[in-house]
Amino acid sequence: MTKFLSLLFLLPLNLFALDLKVGDILLQPLDCSACDLIEAQERTIYSHMGLVIQVQPRVEVIEALGPVQRLSLVEFAKKTETGERLSVLRFRNENLIAHLGANQARLSQYFDQTFRGLQYDAEFLWNNVGADGKEKLYCSEMITKLLTSFAGMELPIKRMRFDVNRDAWIQYFRGTPPDGKWGNSPGDFERSDLFYVVGEL
């Protein structure tokens, strides 16, 4: 019984093995059919991502998967595909990291007022609104727009392609995919020179 309890408490503690900072990017492999399409298209194992928005009093992550929301690091990590791990990216710009850390409360408030509760954008369109007239966002788009508007960061965007497993993409979109539209993905963050890999969780 003692051994079982030790193992039970080991998993959450492993998530705090790294000294996370506000602004860290968490790249996450997910297990779903759309996730498989994204990963194949973007040549990566990562189909989702979150941003560390708070480290005290607990680590909290924001994401766009379903409604745009904030959740604990433990809750975020639970979705990771079995057998895979989160990759932690950090900005090379130390002044930016210091700025985000010093303004944790203001960043949290800005997120809550401007982004929290917005709908998920399953169409992967850079400028898309729902029936309520509010913007819809997917994971990498939300993080890009948050950091750009709050800290003036220029983050990677590109003309999107949906040519790998084309028939599956046509089925996903129920018609012609939005080829050539602006957007980005977790893979673009993974490959960007703006970041370095801190480690895995």
C-alpha positions in Angstrom: 0.0 0.0 0.0 2.8 2.4 0.9 4.5 1.7 -2.5 1.2 2.3 -4.3 0.7 5.7 -2.6 4.3 6.7 -3.5 3.6 6.0 -7.1 0.3 7.8 -7.0 1.9 11.0 -5.8 4.9 10.7 -8.1 3.2 11.7 -11.3 1.9 15.1 -10.3 5.3 15.9 -8.7 7.1 15.1 -11.9 5.2 17.9 -13.6 7.1 20.4 -11.4 10.5 19.0 -12.1 11.3 22.1 -14.2 11.3 25.7 -13.0 8.5 27.0 -15.3 8.2 30.7 -16.0 5.3 32.8 -17.2 5.4 32.8 -21.0 6.7 29.2 -21.3 5.1 27.3 -24.2 3.9 23.8 -23.6 3.8 21.6 -26.7 1.4 18.7 -26.3 0.8 15.5 -28.3 -2.9 14.6 -28.4 -4.7 11.4 -29.5 -7.5 12.2 -31.9 -8.2 11.9 -35.6 -7.8 15.7 -36.3 -4.7 15.7 -34.1 -3.2 13.0 -36.4 -3.9 15.1 -39.4 -2.3 18.2 -37.9 0.8 16.2 -36.8 1.3 14.6 -40.2 0.8 17.9 -42.0 3.2 19.9 -39.8 5.8 17.1 -39.5 5.7 17.1 -35.7 4.3 15.0 -32.8 2.6 18.0 -31.3 -1.0 18.9 -32.2 -1.8 21.2 -29.3 -0.1 23.8 -27.1 -0.7 25.9 -24.0 1.0 28.9 -22.4 2.1 29.2 -18.8 0.3 32.3 -17.6 0.8 32.0 -13.8 3.4 30.3 -11.6 2.3 31.5 -8.2 0.4 30.4 -6.1 0.1 27.5 -8.5 1.1 26.9 -12.1 -1.8 27.7 -14.5 -1.9 27.1 -18.3 -4.2 28.7 -20.9 -5.4 26.9 -23.9 -7.9 27.0 -26.8 -9.4 23.5 -26.9 -13.1 23.8 -26.5 -13.6 27.3 -25.0 -10.5 29.4 -24.3 -9.8 28.6 -20.7 -7.2 28.5 -17.9 -6.5 25.3 -16.0 -3.9 23.8 -13.7 -0.7 22.3 -15.1 -1.9 18.9 -13.8 -5.2 19.2 -15.6 -3.5 20.3 -18.8 -1.0 17.5 -18.7 -3.7 14.8 -18.2 -4.7 15.2 -21.9 -1.2 14.2 -23.2 -1.2 11.2 -25.5 -0.3 8.0 -23.6 3.4 7.4 -23.7 4.3 10.9 -24.8 5.4 14.0 -22.9 5.0 17.8 -23.0 7.9 19.8 -24.4 8.6 23.1 -22.7 9.8 26.0 -24.9 11.1 29.3 -23.6 11.7 32.6 -25.3 15.4 33.3 -25.9 14.6 37.0 -25.2 15.4 37.2 -21.5 14.0 40.7 -21.3 10.6 39.4 -22.5 10.6 36.6 -20.0 11.4 39.1 -17.2 8.7 41.4 -18.4 6.0 38.6 -18.5 7.1 37.4 -15.1 7.0 40.8 -13.5 3.5 41.4 -15.0 2.0 38.1 -14.2 -1.1 39.6 -12.6 -1.7 42.1 -15.4 -1.2 39.4 -18.0 -3.7 37.2 -16.2 -6.2 40.0 -16.0 -5.8 40.9 -19.7 -6.4 37.2 -20.7 -9.5 36.9 -18.5 -11.0 40.1 -19.9 -10.1 39.7 -23.5 -9.7 36.0 -24.4 -11.2 33.7 -21.7 -14.4 32.1 -22.8 -14.0 32.6 -26.5 -15.1 29.7 -28.7 -12.7 27.2 -30.3 -12.1 27.6 -34.0 -12.2 24.1 -35.6 -12.0 25.7 -39.0 -8.5 27.0 -38.4 -9.2 30.5 -39.8 -7.1 33.4 -38.6 -10.0 35.8 -38.7 -13.1 34.0 -37.8 -16.1 34.9 -35.7 -19.0 32.9 -34.1 -22.7 33.5 -34.2 -22.3 35.7 -31.2 -20.0 38.1 -33.2 -17.0 37.2 -31.0 -13.7 35.9 -32.4 -13.1 32.1 -32.5 -9.6 30.9 -31.8 -7.5 27.7 -32.1 -4.6 27.0 -29.7 -1.5 28.5 -31.5 -3.6 31.4 -32.9 -4.8 32.3 -29.4 -1.3 32.3 -27.9 0.1 34.3 -30.8 -2.6 37.0 -30.6 -2.3 37.2 -26.8 1.4 37.7 -26.8 1.4 40.0 -29.7 -1.3 42.3 -28.2 0.1 42.2 -24.7 3.9 42.3 -25.3 4.3 43.3 -28.9 5.9 40.0 -29.9 6.0 39.0 -33.5 5.4 35.2 -33.6 5.5 32.8 -36.6 2.6 32.8 -39.0 2.5 31.5 -42.6 0.2 30.5 -45.4 -1.4 27.3 -44.4 -1.4 24.1 -46.4 -3.6 21.0 -46.1 -2.0 18.8 -48.8 -0.8 15.8 -46.6 -3.7 13.3 -46.4 -5.7 15.6 -48.7 -8.8 13.4 -48.8 -9.0 13.3 -45.0 -8.7 17.1 -44.8 -11.5 17.5 -47.4 -13.6 15.1 -45.2 -12.7 17.1 -42.1 -13.7 20.5 -43.6 -16.6 18.9 -45.4 -15.4 20.6 -48.5 -12.4 22.5 -49.7 -9.7 23.2 -47.0 -8.7 26.9 -46.5 -5.5 26.6 -48.4 -3.3 29.7 -48.5 -5.0 31.4 -45.5 -2.8 32.8 -42.8 -2.3 30.7 -39.7 0.2 28.7 -37.6 0.5 25.5 -35.6 2.4 24.1 -32.7 5.0 22.8 -35.2 5.8 26.4 -36.1 6.6 27.2 -32.5 8.7 24.0 -32.2 10.8 25.0 -35.2 11.0 28.8 -34.4 14.4 30.3 -33.5 12.6 32.5 -31.0 12.6 29.6 -28.5 14.8 27.1 -26.9 13.8 23.7 -25.4 13.9 23.8 -21.6 13.0 20.2 -21.2 10.1 17.8 -21.0 7.3 17.1 -18.5 
